[in-house]
C-alpha cells in the first residue's frame, strides 16, 4: 500500500461535516476506523491519541 499523492476530503458519516486531511492523516484515520471495525481497541486508542495530537481540529469534526 502507498500513501496518496495529496490531501483528501473525509466526511463524518454521522454529522455530515468534512475536513481535508494530508495523506498521513488519511492513513491514520483509516487505521483508526479499521481497528474499530475489527474490535482492536488497543490499536484504535493509540491511533486516536496520535490523531488528536497531530490533527486536533480535524479530530473534533471526524472522531469526537
C-alpha positions as YAML, in Angstrom:
chain: A
units: angstrom
residues:
- id: 1
  name: UNK
  ca: [0.00, 0.00, 0.00]
- id: 2
  name: UNK
  ca: [1.08, 3.55, -0.64]
- id: 3
  name: UNK
  ca: [0.10, 6.94, 0.69]
- id: 4
  name: UNK
  ca: [-1.98, 9.14, -1.56]
- id: 5
  name: UNK
  ca: [-0.44, 11.96, -3.56]
- id: 6
  name: UNK
  ca: [-2.34, 14.83, -1.99]
- id: 7
  name: UNK
  ca: [-4.96, 15.85, 0.52]
- id: 8
  name: UNK
  ca: [-8.34, 14.14, 0.65]
- id: 9
  name: UNK
  ca: [-11.68, 15.28, 1.97]
- id: 10
  name: UNK
  ca: [-13.02, 12.96, 4.67]
- id: 11
  name: UNK
  ca: [-16.65, 13.21, 5.81]
- id: 12
  name: UNK
  ca: [-18.03, 12.22, 9.19]
- id: 13
  name: UNK
  ca: [-20.85, 9.78, 8.32]
- id: 14
  name: UNK
  ca: [-22.88, 10.85, 11.34]
- id: 15
  name: UNK
  ca: [-22.64, 14.65, 11.22]
- id: 16
  name: UNK
  ca: [-22.01, 15.12, 7.51]
- id: 17
  name: UNK
  ca: [-19.19, 17.56, 8.32]
- id: 18
  name: UNK
  ca: [-15.98, 17.25, 6.30]
- id: 19
  name: UNK
  ca: [-12.32, 18.12, 6.64]
- id: 20
  name: UNK
  ca: [-9.32, 17.97, 4.34]
- id: 21
  name: UNK
  ca: [-6.51, 15.70, 5.55]
- id: 22
  name: UNK
  ca: [-3.00, 15.20, 4.24]
- id: 23
  name: UNK
  ca: [-2.04, 11.66, 3.16]
- id: 24
  name: UNK
  ca: [-0.63, 10.75, 6.59]
- id: 25
  name: UNK
  ca: [-3.82, 11.95, 8.29]
- id: 26
  name: UNK
  ca: [-5.93, 9.88, 5.89]
- id: 27
  name: UNK
  ca: [-3.82, 6.79, 6.59]
- id: 28
  name: UNK
  ca: [-4.09, 7.32, 10.33]
- id: 29
  name: UNK
  ca: [-7.86, 7.85, 10.08]
- id: 30
  name: UNK
  ca: [-8.14, 4.61, 8.07]
- id: 31
  name: UNK
  ca: [-6.16, 2.71, 10.71]
- id: 32
  name: UNK
  ca: [-8.43, 4.05, 13.47]
- id: 33
  name: UNK
  ca: [-11.63, 3.14, 11.63]
- id: 34
  name: UNK
  ca: [-10.26, -0.27, 10.59]
- id: 35
  name: UNK
  ca: [-9.18, -1.10, 14.13]
- id: 36
  name: UNK
  ca: [-12.61, -0.06, 15.38]
- id: 37
  name: UNK
  ca: [-14.31, -2.35, 12.84]
- id: 38
  name: UNK
  ca: [-12.09, -5.25, 13.90]
- id: 39
  name: UNK
  ca: [-12.56, -4.63, 17.62]
- id: 40
  name: UNK
  ca: [-8.84, -3.90, 18.06]
- id: 41
  name: UNK
  ca: [-9.35, -1.22, 20.68]
- id: 42
  name: UNK
  ca: [-5.69, -1.03, 21.69]
- id: 43
  name: UNK
  ca: [-4.68, 0.00, 18.16]
- id: 44
  name: UNK
  ca: [-7.71, 2.26, 17.88]
- id: 45
  name: UNK
  ca: [-6.82, 4.06, 21.13]
- id: 46
  name: UNK
  ca: [-3.20, 4.51, 20.05]
- id: 47
  name: UNK
  ca: [-4.36, 5.90, 16.71]
- id: 48
  name: UNK
  ca: [-6.80, 8.27, 18.42]
- id: 49
  name: UNK
  ca: [-4.08, 9.53, 20.75]
- id: 50
  name: UNK
  ca: [-1.79, 10.30, 17.82]
- id: 51
  name: UNK
  ca: [-4.60, 11.78, 15.71]
- id: 52
  name: UNK
  ca: [-5.76, 14.18, 18.42]
- id: 53
  name: UNK
  ca: [-2.18, 15.35, 18.96]
- id: 54
  name: UNK
  ca: [-1.40, 15.88, 15.27]
- id: 55
  name: UNK
  ca: [-4.85, 16.89, 13.97]
- id: 56
  name: UNK
  ca: [-6.80, 18.37, 16.90]
- id: 57
  name: UNK
  ca: [-9.34, 20.39, 14.88]
- id: 58
  name: UNK
  ca: [-9.96, 17.55, 12.47]
- id: 59
  name: UNK
  ca: [-10.38, 15.14, 15.39]
- id: 60
  name: UNK
  ca: [-13.36, 17.11, 16.69]
- id: 61
  name: UNK
  ca: [-15.01, 17.00, 13.27]
- id: 62
  name: UNK
  ca: [-14.34, 13.34, 12.45]
- id: 63
  name: UNK
  ca: [-13.87, 11.31, 15.61]
- id: 64
  name: UNK
  ca: [-15.24, 13.12, 18.67]
...
